[in-house]
Amino acid sequence: MHVKGLRKSEAHRIQYLGVEVDDFPEVDISQHFRKAAEFIDEALLTYRGKVLVSSEMGISRSAVLVVAYLMIFHDMAILEALMTVRQKRAVYPNDGFLKQLRELNEKGKV
């Protein structure tokens, strides 16, 4: 998954999900939580557990979508999901995205 545009490459049997979202605190990334989480879950089941989630810097947008996936499909609370991701990579979601993850945590899994 790449946080940008949508395409599919049949030649390499690679599935792409593009998510157009800017890395600013006022941007609503939560509208993409469910779609991205479902894509990640399906890809993990279909492609032998291999999924690449990326964004320009790889520390905010892509990290938030992975955290949302863990919260939605693995019933993790926000702190557990953030710590799980941070064990693999230093991530620094912007304050607005963290707020949206807190809202997901408080209201339940979308």
C-alpha positions as CSV (number, residue, x, y, z in Angstrom):
1,M,0.0,0.0,0.0
2,H,1.3,3.4,-0.8
3,V,-0.2,6.6,0.5
4,K,-0.7,8.3,-2.9
5,G,-2.6,6.8,-6.0
6,L,-4.5,3.6,-6.9
7,R,-3.2,1.0,-9.4
8,K,-2.7,-2.7,-9.9
9,S,0.2,-4.4,-11.6
10,E,-0.8,-7.7,-13.2
11,A,2.7,-8.4,-14.5
12,H,4.1,-8.6,-11.0
13,R,0.9,-9.7,-9.3
14,I,1.2,-6.7,-7.0
15,Q,-1.9,-5.0,-5.6
16,Y,-1.7,-1.3,-4.9
17,L,-4.0,0.8,-2.8
18,G,-3.3,4.4,-3.0
19,V,-4.5,6.8,-0.3
20,E,-4.4,10.5,-1.2
21,V,-3.8,12.3,2.1
22,D,-1.5,15.1,3.1
23,D,0.6,15.0,6.3
24,F,-1.0,17.9,8.1
25,P,-2.7,17.8,11.5
26,E,-6.0,19.2,10.1
27,V,-6.3,16.5,7.4
28,D,-8.9,13.7,8.1
29,I,-7.0,10.5,7.6
30,S,-9.6,8.6,9.7
31,Q,-11.8,8.3,6.6
32,H,-9.2,5.9,5.2
33,F,-8.8,3.7,8.4
34,R,-11.3,1.0,7.4
35,K,-10.4,0.8,3.7
36,A,-6.7,0.6,4.5
37,A,-7.1,-1.9,7.3
38,E,-9.2,-4.2,5.1
39,F,-6.6,-3.9,2.3
40,I,-3.8,-4.8,4.7
41,D,-5.7,-7.7,6.2
42,E,-6.6,-9.1,2.8
43,A,-3.1,-8.7,1.5
44,L,-1.6,-10.5,4.5
45,L,-4.0,-13.4,3.9
46,T,-3.5,-13.5,0.2
47,Y,0.1,-12.7,-0.4
48,R,1.9,-14.9,2.1
49,G,2.0,-12.2,4.8
50,K,3.8,-9.6,2.7
51,V,2.6,-6.1,2.7
52,L,4.5,-2.8,2.1
53,V,2.9,0.3,3.6
54,S,4.8,3.4,2.7
55,S,4.6,7.1,2.5
56,E,7.2,9.8,1.7
57,M,8.9,9.7,5.1
58,G,7.3,6.6,6.5
59,I,6.9,8.1,9.9
60,S,3.4,9.6,10.0
61,R,0.8,8.7,7.4
62,S,1.8,5.1,6.7
63,A,2.4,4.5,10.4
64,V,-1.0,5.8,11.4
65,L,-2.7,3.4,8.9
66,V,-0.7,0.4,10.2
67,V,-1.7,1.4,13.8
68,A,-5.3,1.7,12.7
69,Y,-5.1,-1.8,11.1
70,L,-3.7,-3.2,14.4
71,M,-6.5,-1.5,16.4
72,I,-9.3,-2.7,14.0
73,F,-8.2,-6.2,13.2
74,H,-6.1,-7.2,16.2
75,D,-8.2,-5.4,18.8
76,M,-5.2,-3.5,20.1
77,A,-5.6,-0.3,22.1
78,I,-3.9,2.7,20.7
79,L,-0.8,2.5,23.0
80,E,-0.3,-1.2,22.4
81,A,-0.6,-0.6,18.6
82,L,1.8,2.3,18.6
83,M,4.3,0.5,20.7
84,T,4.1,-2.6,18.4
85,V,4.9,-0.3,15.4
86,R,7.6,1.5,17.3
87,Q,9.4,-1.8,18.0
88,K,10.0,-2.1,14.3
89,R,10.5,1.6,13.3
90,A,10.7,5.0,14.8
91,V,7.4,6.7,13.9
92,Y,6.1,10.2,14.7
93,P,2.5,10.6,13.7
94,N,1.4,14.3,13.6
95,D,-0.8,15.5,16.5
96,G,-3.9,15.6,14.3
97,F,-3.5,12.0,13.2
98,L,-2.9,10.9,16.8
99,K,-6.1,12.6,17.9
100,Q,-8.0,10.6,15.2
101,L,-6.4,7.4,16.5
102,R,-7.5,8.3,20.0
103,E,-11.0,8.9,18.7
104,L,-10.9,5.4,17.0
105,N,-9.7,4.0,20.3
106,E,-12.5,5.7,22.3
107,K,-15.4,4.9,20.0
108,G,-14.5,1.4,19.1
109,K,-13.2,-0.1,15.9
110,V,-15.0,1.8,13.0
